[in-house]
């Protein structure tokens, strides 16, 4: 049973436009959510996170929105750049040392 | 310093070999993790160490043996692996229980079993 779902395996976006990556979760006990970016053969790099007490967190070109009632979060990248092309993983966790639960990832391709 | 360092970056080993993967962090994190990642898949949890004690073993075969010698180091000992164990092995660490911090990942060890 997948607790964190990324239903779009891939997404293509024109350079300069907005990229929107979506993530749904089922476990209402998760209290924070993260996005990681991953290039092939490298470890995931932390991008941005959001606590369950917030509905928006912004960091430069990256904004994460959380809709707790819908158990849905999204990552907005604007403007998208070719260097943003990578696999993006959504992850969810609880406070403490419990491990993160990852979605299956969305491959973003930003076309110049 | 927000770095998790993994060595080696690449490893090729035969099915009868014994090798070890190493992971080091100096962020004072007391939770450390081993993940395995196959191509086009998300990281798959293997082990969790909390305060240098093994707290989670996700039914990993005994040919993988973790070790946490101290709060900064995490090892994964490998013995009699199979070709299907070839994958990217990722180490991660996370902050204290009362802080909801992100997990920091190392760059991984690309393991090939021949």
Interface residues (C-beta under 8 A of the other chain):
Chain A: X31 X32 X34 X36 X41 X42 X43 X44 X45 X46 X49 X51 X89 X91 X93 X95 X96 X97 X98 X99 X100 X102 X103 X104 X105
Chain B: X4 X6 X30 X31 X33 X40 X41 X42 X43 X45 X48 X50 X55 X56 X88 X90 X92 X94 X97 X98 X99 X100 X102 X103 X104 X105 X106 X107 X108 X110
